[in-house]
Amino acid sequence: MIGQVPVDGSAPNVHVTKDRRGVFYDSTPEQILWARWANGEFGVEDELTATTWRNGIEKIDLDGLATVWKEFSYGHFSSARNQDELISAVAVFLKDSIPAVQREILNMTLDLVKASAQDRRVAHALMNIGEMRSVLEFVPYAASVLRLFLAFVCGLARGFIGPRPTNYIDLQYLYYSPFCMVFVSNDKFHREMWRATTGVHSFVWGQDLKDDLRQRVATRGKMSESATDATNKQDSSAPVAPHSVIAEMWRTYMRVTDKSDQPGRAKTFEDLDPEIQQQFRDAMKEFDRMDQTIIEEARR
């Protein structure tokens, strides 16, 4: 819950070396798809998928969802007067140590993640024997998803959030927030719901980032080539205005150390051990083969 991104070693785009000391992570089929779209290459199947997706959004019944959660939201969070207070109340609710409350939280979590019957039996057994006293502490990521979901559905039920169908889609982006340092968005819904996320991270308003980038481009454009080269050797906080959002995020999250002069550290591919070089070559050949298969299947 502090920004790590889990890597599935069994995924087709991941290759783990035999000594398990190295991991090669290739592009995913989705990234290949995005690259094709970026080049303006759209097929009939893409158009059909987009149409289906839009139709699916229109069928989302947030008014019905609000009705389902109305009794729960008023029963547990009746004192909340706005969305911020509701988010705070949800956080307090999840930390409640009363066994009956934790069992209620567990059942909601299992329903939300669509847990199997076996997973439900195991989860309840762990709670029954006292191994899972707090859902928040035992399964923090699942609890973070539940916290966002409850803040959303109860906000709908209390009228703090509007029943805009795309809000339900936008909510799902926030589920990934524990795996990032900085979350950038120009969506007011994301900004209003950010306090309901969990993790060590920051929210940056999209326009602020764009303005900062635009200023950096203009500043660097006025610099001489030698000055630019000197600046590139420094961190990304210079030269910028004192209130640069990029500089602030850099200082907060990036720990930069110059290891280029350490003895024995490979600086180029040729400096690597022959065995490691061969592992790289073998992995890339396999990735290229899979990519070619995906491209050929898409063309069919």
FENWOQUI-V700360 format. One record per residue. N is the residue number from 0. OMEGA is omega as a letter, one per 20 degrees, with the letter a starting at -180 (NA if undefined). BURIAL is b if it has 24 or more other C-alpha atoms within 12 Angstrom, else e. Layout:
n-><N,N>
omega-><OMEGA,OMEGA>
burial-><BURIAL,BURIAL>
//
This chain:
n-><0,1,2,3,4,5,6,7,8,9,10,11,12,13,14,15,16,17,18,19,20,21,22,23,24,25,26,27,28,29,30,31,32,33,34,35,36,37,38,39,40,41,42,43,44,45,46,47,48,49,50,51,52,53,54,55,56,57,58,59,60,61,62,63,64,65,66,67,68,69,70,71,72,73,74,75,76,77,78,79,80,81,82,83,84,85,86,87,88,89,90,91,92,93,94,95,96,97,98,99,100,101,102,103,104,105,106,107,108,109,110,111,112,113,114,115,116,117,118,119,120,121,122,123,124,125,126,127,128,129,130,131,132,133,134,135,136,137,138,139,140,141,142,143,144,145,146,147,148,149,150,151,152,153,154,155,156,157,158,159,160,161,162,163,164,165,166,167,168,169,170,171,172,173,174,175,176,177,178,179,180,181,182,183,184,185,186,187,188,189,190,191,192,193,194,195,196,197,198,199,200,201,202,203,204,205,206,207,208,209,210,211,212,213,214,215,216,217,218,219,220,221,222,223,224,225,226,227,228,229,230,231,232,233,234,235,236,237,238,239,240,241,242,243,244,245,246,247,248,249,250,251,252,253,254,255,256,257,258,259,260,261,262,263,264,265,266,267,268,269,270,271,272,273,274,275,276,277,278,279,280,281,282,283,284,285,286,287,288,289,290,291,292,293,294,295,296,297,298,299>
omega-><r,r,a,r,a,r,r,a,a,a,a,a,r,r,r,a,a,r,r,r,a,r,r,a,a,r,r,r,r,r,r,r,r,r,r,r,a,r,r,a,a,r,r,r,r,a,r,r,a,r,r,a,r,r,r,r,a,a,r,a,a,r,r,r,r,r,a,a,a,a,r,a,r,r,a,a,a,a,a,a,r,a,r,r,r,r,r,a,r,r,r,r,a,a,a,a,r,a,a,r,r,r,r,r,r,a,r,r,r,r,a,a,r,a,r,r,r,r,r,r,a,a,r,r,r,r,a,a,r,r,r,r,a,r,a,a,a,r,a,a,r,r,r,r,r,a,r,a,a,r,a,a,r,r,r,a,a,r,r,r,r,a,r,a,a,r,a,r,a,r,a,r,a,r,a,a,r,a,r,r,a,r,a,r,r,a,a,r,r,a,a,a,a,a,r,r,a,r,r,a,a,r,r,r,a,a,r,r,r,r,r,r,a,r,r,r,a,a,a,r,a,a,r,a,a,r,r,r,a,a,a,r,r,r,a,a,a,i,a,r,a,a,r,r,r,r,a,r,r,a,a,a,a,r,a,r,r,a,a,a,r,r,r,a,a,r,r,r,a,a,r,r,r,a,r,r,a,r,r,a,a,a,a,r,r,r,r,r,r,r,a,r,r,a,a,r,r,a,r,NA>
burial-><b,e,e,e,e,e,e,e,e,e,e,e,b,e,b,b,e,e,e,e,e,e,e,b,e,b,e,e,e,e,e,e,e,e,e,e,e,e,e,e,e,e,e,e,e,e,e,e,e,e,e,e,e,e,e,e,e,e,e,e,e,b,b,e,b,b,e,e,b,b,e,b,b,b,e,b,b,e,e,b,e,e,b,b,b,b,b,b,b,b,b,e,b,b,b,e,e,e,e,e,e,b,b,b,b,b,b,b,b,b,e,e,e,e,e,e,e,e,e,e,e,e,b,b,e,e,b,e,e,e,e,b,b,b,b,b,e,e,e,b,b,b,b,b,b,b,b,b,b,b,b,b,b,b,b,b,b,b,b,b,b,b,b,e,b,b,b,b,b,b,b,e,b,b,b,b,b,b,b,b,b,b,b,b,b,e,e,e,b,b,b,b,b,b,b,b,b,b,b,e,b,b,b,b,b,e,e,e,b,e,e,b,e,e,e,b,e,e,e,e,e,e,e,e,e,e,e,e,e,e,e,e,e,e,e,b,b,b,b,b,e,e,e,b,b,b,b,b,b,e,e,e,e,e,e,e,e,e,e,e,e,e,e,e,e,e,e,e,e,e,e,e,e,e,e,b,e,e,b,b,e,e,b,e,e,e,b,e,e,e,b,e,e,e,e,e,e,e,e,e>
//
